[in-house]
Amino acid sequence: MSQLDLSALFSDRAKDMKPSPIRELMPYIKQPGMISFAGGNPDPKIFPIAEFANSYVILENDGKTVLQYGATDGYEPLKKFVANWMAPRMGRVVEPDELMITSGSQQGMDLLCAALINPGDGIIVEDPTYPGAIHTMRNRGAKFVTVPCDDDGMKVDMLPDAMERARASGIVVKFIYSIVNFQNPSGCSLSAERRKKMLEVAENYNLIVFEDDPYGHLRYDGIHEPTMFSMDRSGRVVYACSFSKILAPGARVAWITGRPDIIRKMIMVKQGADMCTSLVAQSMVYQYCADGHMDSFLPKIIDHYRKKRDNMAEAFARYLPSDVQYTVPKGGFFFWVRIPGINSRELFNKSIERGVAFVNGSAFYANGGGLDYIRTCFTFATTEELDEGSRRLSLAIADMKG
Ligand SMILES: Cc1ncc(COP(=O)(O)O)c(C=O)c1O
């Protein structure tokens, strides 16, 4: 009997795939007594379990539809709800052919890449950016053109230069990927002025702008900036948002909005991927929203997470050495922490020994870098753990400094 030779069978793309750096941390995070600042998880203690459980009535009321295969672009009542609920942010009620429901924003991102990216095409990404985006884009064969961020988001003044560099090396750039609000990992938000400038650059270079906004509703201080979708006059912004951070990531229900011809292509890709997002999940999310729970839950989680953000800020101020740099985020889930002179991979090992986990900065750099950064999530840990985990982190830093 001859052995199966997978090296002759796996696709070139599969051979090149790397595991998600965050999912790889799971075995460490699951160790007993470990405090996790690692994954970007909501607080399970505040999941609206009773309200969501009551949404099962949709199965009784509309079971013949929701237990059937559904339309690829999504459950119509949910689409209508989202279009109306998002209208203040989108600048108008988007049309049904401009909106589709996806299995998480992660899928929206993948469908957009499938519609736009040939292997070797370029995507402009923030440096640092969300590792899940790097993962999806890499799987689709994209090359990364990186532009650094500061407190006002991507340094858009550097975009033309980045485009020229990409062109000079023969890379066809298709879109700019920007996490506009409370960016993962840096916590920064793109200023209104830079949003305008980004759109101008996109117009000059015939680019799409992918505005990824899973944290936009979770603002703890200040006022909301207008979405780029609402500012766009040339139909080039594709906007994605999700129920993951504002309701429950286990639902795997999100949405994406853009020009009908772009959405149409993404629908065709989705037809071949999963036909439709679970109708059971979509309809329960719809019922939950239609019962008014989303509107009453949002202020509660904003208050809850603001307190947790403050808990982490207080604990960092109490325990971390004075040379450690971070900005207290105005929203979202994360602190982005620079520890000068420290290799965060080595710090990670020391921290695990001390009983606290985070994500190494290097996971967030598409083309390498970020070794002296770590990302800490403040939404998942309890108040006591935010304090104790920060203390453990300071001990691990002290271990490194020897
Ligand atoms: C910036 C960003 N985009 C997209 C996602 C994916 O979210 P979803 O659960 O909707 O797939 C995440 C999840 O952490 C994220 O941080």
The ligand as a MOL file (V3000), in Angstrom:
LIG
                    3D

  0  0  0     0  0            999 V3000
M  V30 BEGIN CTAB
M  V30 COUNTS 16 16 0 0 0
M  V30 BEGIN ATOM
M  V30 1 C -11.3910 44.9110 12.6560 0
M  V30 2 C -12.1880 43.6620 12.6310 0
M  V30 3 N -12.8560 43.3290 11.5160 0
M  V30 4 C -13.5890 42.2070 11.4460 0
M  V30 5 C -13.6680 41.3380 12.5150 0
M  V30 6 C -14.4620 40.0790 12.3570 0
M  V30 7 O -15.6610 40.1560 13.0270 0
M  V30 8 P -16.8450 39.0970 12.8430 0
M  V30 9 O -16.9870 38.4020 14.1480 0
M  V30 10 O -18.0250 39.9260 12.4690 0
M  V30 11 O -16.4540 38.1610 11.7430 0
M  V30 12 C -12.9990 41.6340 13.7030 0
M  V30 13 C -13.0400 40.7070 14.8500 0
M  V30 14 O -12.3670 40.8390 15.8250 0
M  V30 15 C -12.2370 42.8330 13.7540 0
M  V30 16 O -11.5610 43.1860 14.8620 0
M  V30 END ATOM
M  V30 BEGIN BOND
M  V30 1 1 1 2
M  V30 2 1 2 3
M  V30 3 2 2 15
M  V30 4 2 3 4
M  V30 5 1 4 5
M  V30 6 1 5 6
M  V30 7 2 5 12
M  V30 8 1 6 7
M  V30 9 1 7 8
M  V30 10 2 8 9
M  V30 11 1 8 10
M  V30 12 1 8 11
M  V30 13 1 12 13
M  V30 14 1 12 15
M  V30 15 2 13 14
M  V30 16 1 15 16
M  V30 END BOND
M  V30 END CTAB
M  END
